């Protein structure tokens, strides 16, 4: 009987000698990297501008001329006579929208980044207008009064 078991063992052993064919794993679908999120354009800074009527009163115009000089605007801008460092401001209130002027006077640093007209002016004059920290309530109305007075 030992021989039968032994013979059966050999038969089984012979059958088991045949290795099963290697099974290759099914290809795993490559996980696609997520598409990068489209970069949103930088948010534009909102510049708060006060609403007021530009005065033509001689006292307000004079005060505006004084503020214009005190803030150092005369170092870069002429009123008639052509370009200095920045553009000549004679007639600027006729050329530009009042809201645009307010924003440009209050936050030229932001306007150069966000506004196409301000960007163009920068490329023409090659000097950014510095932020002069003009107070929107106590100085801006007078500056615009002065600029309006030299419109023509």
Short mmCIF file of the C-alpha atoms (twelve columns), coordinates in Angstrom:
data_MODEL
# 
_entry.id   MODEL 
# 
loop_
_atom_site.group_PDB 
_atom_site.id 
_atom_site.type_symbol 
_atom_site.label_atom_id 
_atom_site.label_alt_id 
_atom_site.label_comp_id 
_atom_site.label_asym_id 
_atom_site.label_seq_id 
_atom_site.Cartn_x 
_atom_site.Cartn_y 
_atom_site.Cartn_z 
_atom_site.pdbx_PDB_model_num 
ATOM 1   C CA . UNK A 1   0.000   0.000   0.000   1 
ATOM 2   C CA . UNK A 2   2.832   2.204   0.603   1 
ATOM 3   C CA . UNK A 3   3.691   1.828   -3.027  1 
ATOM 4   C CA . UNK A 4   0.239   2.884   -4.160  1 
ATOM 5   C CA . UNK A 5   0.424   5.999   -2.059  1 
ATOM 6   C CA . UNK A 6   3.920   6.583   -3.230  1 
ATOM 7   C CA . UNK A 7   2.899   6.110   -6.854  1 
ATOM 8   C CA . UNK A 8   -0.089  8.356   -6.342  1 
ATOM 9   C CA . UNK A 9   2.202   10.922  -4.756  1 
ATOM 10  C CA . UNK A 10  4.467   10.820  -7.789  1 
ATOM 11  C CA . UNK A 11  1.537   11.246  -10.112 1 
ATOM 12  C CA . UNK A 12  0.306   14.143  -8.060  1 
ATOM 13  C CA . UNK A 13  3.802   15.479  -7.818  1 
ATOM 14  C CA . UNK A 14  4.200   15.203  -11.583 1 
ATOM 15  C CA . UNK A 15  0.948   17.036  -12.069 1 
ATOM 16  C CA . UNK A 16  2.014   19.698  -9.643  1 
ATOM 17  C CA . UNK A 17  5.376   20.141  -11.296 1 
ATOM 18  C CA . UNK A 18  3.641   21.937  -14.041 1 
ATOM 19  C CA . UNK A 19  3.501   25.463  -12.810 1 
ATOM 20  C CA . UNK A 20  0.391   27.380  -13.631 1 
ATOM 21  C CA . UNK A 21  0.891   30.048  -16.207 1 
ATOM 22  C CA . UNK A 22  1.825   33.316  -14.637 1 
ATOM 23  C CA . UNK A 23  -1.163  35.510  -14.441 1 
ATOM 24  C CA . UNK A 24  -0.332  39.047  -15.268 1 
ATOM 25  C CA . UNK A 25  -2.294  41.580  -13.349 1 
ATOM 26  C CA . UNK A 26  -4.801  43.508  -15.337 1 
ATOM 27  C CA . UNK A 27  -3.487  46.899  -16.246 1 
ATOM 28  C CA . UNK A 28  -4.570  49.537  -13.794 1 
ATOM 29  C CA . UNK A 29  -5.853  52.630  -15.438 1 
ATOM 30  C CA . UNK A 30  -3.414  55.357  -14.692 1 
ATOM 31  C CA . UNK A 31  -4.963  57.925  -12.498 1 
ATOM 32  C CA . UNK A 32  -4.820  61.180  -14.304 1 
ATOM 33  C CA . UNK A 33  -3.498  64.007  -12.240 1 
ATOM 34  C CA . UNK A 34  -6.232  66.483  -11.629 1 
ATOM 35  C CA . UNK A 35  -6.059  69.384  -14.002 1 
ATOM 36  C CA . UNK A 36  -4.670  72.420  -12.301 1 
ATOM 37  C CA . UNK A 37  -7.355  74.866  -11.381 1 
ATOM 38  C CA . UNK A 38  -7.436  77.753  -13.748 1 
ATOM 39  C CA . UNK A 39  -5.740  80.607  -12.037 1 
ATOM 40  C CA . UNK A 40  -8.220  83.343  -11.451 1 
ATOM 41  C CA . UNK A 41  -7.014  86.795  -12.306 1 
ATOM 42  C CA . UNK A 42  -6.019  88.734  -9.249  1 
ATOM 43  C CA . UNK A 43  -8.938  90.497  -7.671  1 
ATOM 44  C CA . UNK A 44  -9.016  94.178  -8.355  1 
ATOM 45  C CA . UNK A 45  -8.831  96.455  -5.370  1 
ATOM 46  C CA . UNK A 46  -11.932 98.539  -4.875  1 
ATOM 47  C CA . UNK A 47  -11.102 102.192 -4.394  1 
ATOM 48  C CA . UNK A 48  -13.748 104.023 -2.416  1 
ATOM 49  C CA . UNK A 49  -14.344 107.474 -3.845  1 
ATOM 50  C CA . UNK A 50  -16.372 110.128 -2.090  1 
ATOM 51  C CA . UNK A 51  -19.274 111.723 -3.878  1 
ATOM 52  C CA . UNK A 52  -19.133 115.514 -3.988  1 
ATOM 53  C CA . UNK A 53  -19.735 118.386 -6.339  1 
ATOM 54  C CA . UNK A 54  -16.529 120.004 -7.536  1 
ATOM 55  C CA . UNK A 55  -16.577 123.603 -6.356  1 
ATOM 56  C CA . UNK A 56  -15.669 126.520 -8.594  1 
ATOM 57  C CA . UNK A 57  -15.547 129.000 -5.702  1 
ATOM 58  C CA . UNK A 58  -12.311 131.033 -5.847  1 
ATOM 59  C CA . UNK A 59  -11.455 130.206 -2.211  1 
ATOM 60  C CA . UNK A 60  -11.769 126.459 -2.906  1 
ATOM 61  C CA . UNK A 61  -9.695  126.748 -6.085  1 
ATOM 62  C CA . UNK A 62  -6.982  128.616 -4.156  1 
ATOM 63  C CA . UNK A 63  -7.042  126.000 -1.378  1 
ATOM 64  C CA . UNK A 64  -6.755  123.284 -4.049  1 
ATOM 65  C CA . UNK A 65  -3.711  124.974 -5.564  1 
ATOM 66  C CA . UNK A 66  -2.116  125.065 -2.097  1 
ATOM 67  C CA . UNK A 67  -2.866  121.376 -1.436  1 
ATOM 68  C CA . UNK A 68  -1.577  120.485 -4.925  1 
ATOM 69  C CA . UNK A 69  1.730   122.190 -4.110  1 
ATOM 70  C CA . UNK A 70  1.910   120.890 -0.509  1 
ATOM 71  C CA . UNK A 71  1.421   117.278 -1.643  1 
ATOM 72  C CA . UNK A 72  4.344   117.655 -4.027  1 
ATOM 73  C CA . UNK A 73  2.315   117.333 -7.217  1 
ATOM 74  C CA . UNK A 74  4.246   120.284 -8.719  1 
ATOM 75  C CA . UNK A 75  7.429   118.199 -8.692  1 
ATOM 76  C CA . UNK A 76  6.055   115.985 -11.465 1 
ATOM 77  C CA . UNK A 77  3.163   117.849 -13.103 1 
ATOM 78  C CA . UNK A 78  2.846   121.133 -14.956 1 
ATOM 79  C CA . UNK A 79  -0.424  122.895 -15.518 1 
ATOM 80  C CA . UNK A 80  0.121   124.009 -19.098 1 
ATOM 81  C CA . UNK A 81  3.574   123.967 -20.599 1 
ATOM 82  C CA . UNK A 82  3.878   120.280 -21.372 1 
ATOM 83  C CA . UNK A 83  5.160   117.161 -19.721 1 
ATOM 84  C CA . UNK A 84  7.455   117.328 -16.726 1 
ATOM 85  C CA . UNK A 85  7.956   113.884 -15.128 1 
ATOM 86  C CA . UNK A 86  4.243   113.097 -15.357 1 
ATOM 87  C CA . UNK A 87  1.704   114.368 -17.849 1 
ATOM 88  C CA . UNK A 88  0.643   118.000 -18.143 1 
ATOM 89  C CA . UNK A 89  -2.584  118.347 -16.166 1 
ATOM 90  C CA . UNK A 90  -4.058  121.315 -18.005 1 
ATOM 91  C CA . UNK A 91  -7.486  120.166 -19.149 1 
ATOM 92  C CA . UNK A 92  -7.255  116.815 -17.347 1 
ATOM 93  C CA . UNK A 93  -10.804 117.174 -15.982 1 
ATOM 94  C CA . UNK A 94  -12.071 117.426 -19.559 1 
ATOM 95  C CA . UNK A 95  -9.977  114.457 -20.746 1 
ATOM 96  C CA . UNK A 96  -10.699 112.063 -17.891 1 
ATOM 97  C CA . UNK A 97  -13.811 110.937 -16.076 1 
ATOM 98  C CA . UNK A 98  -14.205 112.439 -12.593 1 
ATOM 99  C CA . UNK A 99  -14.411 109.030 -10.888 1 
ATOM 100 C CA . UNK A 100 -11.206 107.972 -12.661 1 
ATOM 101 C CA . UNK A 101 -9.437  111.155 -11.528 1 
ATOM 102 C CA . UNK A 102 -10.530 110.616 -7.942  1 
ATOM 103 C CA . UNK A 103 -9.207  107.059 -7.974  1 
ATOM 104 C CA . UNK A 104 -5.941  108.064 -9.640  1 
ATOM 105 C CA . UNK A 105 -5.310  110.820 -7.106  1 
ATOM 106 C CA . UNK A 106 -6.265  108.652 -4.126  1 
ATOM 107 C CA . UNK A 107 -4.616  105.338 -5.103  1 
ATOM 108 C CA . UNK A 108 -2.248  105.643 -8.068  1 
ATOM 109 C CA . UNK A 109 -0.441  102.506 -6.876  1 
ATOM 110 C CA . UNK A 110 -3.601  100.442 -7.346  1 
ATOM 111 C CA . UNK A 111 -4.591  102.142 -10.597 1 
ATOM 112 C CA . UNK A 112 -1.247  101.310 -12.230 1 
ATOM 113 C CA . UNK A 113 -1.920  97.624  -11.523 1 
ATOM 114 C CA . UNK A 114 -5.631  97.491  -12.378 1 
ATOM 115 C CA . UNK A 115 -6.508  100.265 -14.845 1 
ATOM 116 C CA . UNK A 116 -5.607  100.163 -18.536 1 
ATOM 117 C CA . UNK A 117 -5.368  103.959 -18.916 1 
ATOM 118 C CA . UNK A 118 -3.107  104.236 -15.865 1 
ATOM 119 C CA . UNK A 119 -0.947  101.391 -17.203 1 
ATOM 120 C CA . UNK A 120 -0.618  103.189 -20.533 1 
ATOM 121 C CA . UNK A 121 0.348   106.449 -18.823 1 
ATOM 122 C CA . UNK A 122 2.978   104.568 -16.838 1 
ATOM 123 C CA . UNK A 123 4.506   103.079 -20.000 1 
ATOM 124 C CA . UNK A 124 4.559   106.535 -21.626 1 
ATOM 125 C CA . UNK A 125 6.103   108.385 -18.678 1 
ATOM 126 C CA . UNK A 126 8.131   105.506 -17.159 1 
ATOM 127 C CA . UNK A 127 7.606   106.779 -13.630 1 
ATOM 128 C CA . UNK A 128 4.795   105.583 -11.405 1 
ATOM 129 C CA . UNK A 129 2.774   108.262 -9.672  1 
ATOM 130 C CA . UNK A 130 3.497   107.897 -5.955  1 
ATOM 131 C CA . UNK A 131 0.691   107.609 -3.457  1 
ATOM 132 C CA . UNK A 132 0.584   111.009 -1.746  1 
ATOM 133 C CA . UNK A 133 -1.960  109.917 0.875   1 
ATOM 134 C CA . UNK A 134 -4.499  112.492 -0.224  1 
ATOM 135 C CA . UNK A 135 -7.367  112.664 2.239   1 
ATOM 136 C CA . UNK A 136 -10.568 111.933 0.282   1 
ATOM 137 C CA . UNK A 137 -12.686 114.321 2.352   1 
ATOM 138 C CA . UNK A 138 -10.431 117.214 3.300   1 
ATOM 139 C CA . UNK A 139 -7.997  117.440 0.349   1 
ATOM 140 C CA . UNK A 140 -9.388  115.698 -2.736  1 
ATOM 141 C CA . UNK A 141 -12.331 118.102 -3.280  1 
ATOM 142 C CA . UNK A 142 -9.945  121.069 -3.292  1 
ATOM 143 C CA . UNK A 143 -7.443  119.433 -5.649  1 
ATOM 144 C CA . UNK A 144 -10.241 118.706 -8.112  1 
ATOM 145 C CA . UNK A 145 -11.499 122.291 -7.773  1 
ATOM 146 C CA . UNK A 146 -8.046  123.503 -8.723  1 
ATOM 147 C CA . UNK A 147 -7.694  121.069 -11.627 1 
ATOM 148 C CA . UNK A 148 -11.192 121.983 -12.875 1 
ATOM 149 C CA . UNK A 149 -10.250 125.700 -12.781 1 
ATOM 150 C CA . UNK A 150 -7.385  125.094 -15.215 1 
ATOM 151 C CA . UNK A 151 -9.456  122.983 -17.572 1 
ATOM 152 C CA . UNK A 152 -9.217  125.357 -20.509 1 
# 
